[in-house]
Amino acid sequence: MSVGSQSNLEVAHPLIDDTDALGSWLTEIRSIINENRWTTSEIIRAIAEGRAPREAIKRWSMEYHHYSTIATANAFLLLANAPDRQTYWAWGRNMAGELGYLGEPEHLTLLAELPKQLGADDEQITSIVPLPATLGAAFTVSYYFRRSFEEGLAAGVASENMAVEAMEVLYTGLRRHYGIESRFFKAHIAAEQEHAEIGLQLLGKHAGAAALRDRMGRAILNTCLTKRHMWSACEIFLT
């Protein structure tokens, strides 16, 4: 992210009622996200450490793909509801990356490569009956994307920040233990970090009044809980 774009996002929000309260709130939000990072989940650790059977990784990756086909499409609604040009530009850059306009293929296409590398075909990937927890996580984040810009932003920030460390961990684990070069996770090592940083800046800019922070905090908590439960449910594939 360029220095110029960072300065555009660091404009004080006119509705912030208490700068100290905002700082405390952001610290609490970071704590919630840290407690629910992907790397705390057994399915992620098993893949990273080479303990997961290849069939388990295939099934897990199809769950992830199904989740993403629902959640990613709804994330574009934030562009329509963005309250200013700087926010529109920043979130638009995230979405341009998802669509493959920033020097790499479209991300859902990249994600679908992983189950194919493990033996799945297109019909298997698109016709799976997902776990209830996968649907719960996808529809929770999508609910907030549709409910309001601020809550959608909060849910998106939570989703991106939970995954930051896991991108490199999964890429390295798949390559080292399974001989799989995942273009999806390789692309997201840098991209997810950038998305997370942009999102946190936007969060600080738009989390104005206390009542709004309460709603955004609930969106973050519910997004974290349902995504973590999704990965916990995927542990059934390890048995």
Phi, psi and omega in degrees: 000134185284157178298323180299317181291327177297316182294328178297328183273348185265028176279133181297138179277130185293344184260002179294123186269343184198107184297320179296319179296322178297316179298319178294321180295316180297323176297318178295320179296316178299323179295317178299315180296316181299323180291341185241021180299151180305324186292353175274353184269140183297320182298322179291315180296321181296320177293314182297327184264359178081018181266348184275132174298151180300325179295324178294320179294319178301313182292320177299316182293330176288325174298315180298318178297317180297315176305313186291326179297330178277307189291318185297317180300321181287336180296336180292343179297334179296333177294319180293331184258004182300132187277349180205168186291323180297318179293318178301315181296314184295312179290327178297325177296319176301314183289328176298322176296318178300323182276353177089025181262008182241037172095007177218162180296164178303136193290326177295326176296317178296320181295323180292342179295326186296308177298330177293323177294342180255012172107357179279154173248176184301320181295318178298318183294317185274345185251008181296149170267108187288161173296147176306324181294328177294315177296320180299316179293317181295318182282335175293307181295325179292325176302315181287326174302325183270339187287312178196160179300312185297315180290325176295318176300315181299315179296319179295318178298316179299313182298316181293315186288330176299330190264352191307303184294330187290335184300311180289322179300315181289318179301313182293317181296317180295320181288316186288316189262338185236357180067027183252124175264103182268109178294330180297306183290327176298315180296328186273354177301313178273319185297318182294324177296316179296314179300319181295317181294317178299315182298317180294324176295317178296323180300313179296328181288323190255354178276080188278267185289158183302319181297323178291320178297325177299315180293318180292322178297321178294321178298319179294313181299313183293325176295316179297314184295316183287325178291319178295322178294326177301312180292324177297319179297329180290349178296341177299334180288343182280345184268000000 
